[in-house]
């Protein structure tokens, strides 16, 4: 699986790779799952680009200051969309 992820990242050839940082102490529906931590670990092992963590507060402050005229199509895409918008416009 890790080789497939790395091959996909090679294929995409992104300028930056970022993971939205999460509070490991969150509980309930907002609690991070062990599976997602493993996925994040696989992305961190990619050695052709630096992988950065971006705090949600950083993205929110940026969007509040600069604004965002676009919106994601689906609710579940919102965090990823906001992070991508931040990375493209910072």
Secondary structure, 3 states (H helix, E strand, C coil): CHHHHHHHHHHHCCCCEEEEECCCCCCHHHCCCHHHHHHHHHHHCCCCCCEEEEEHHHHHHHHHHHCCCCCCCCHHHHHHHHHHHHHHHC
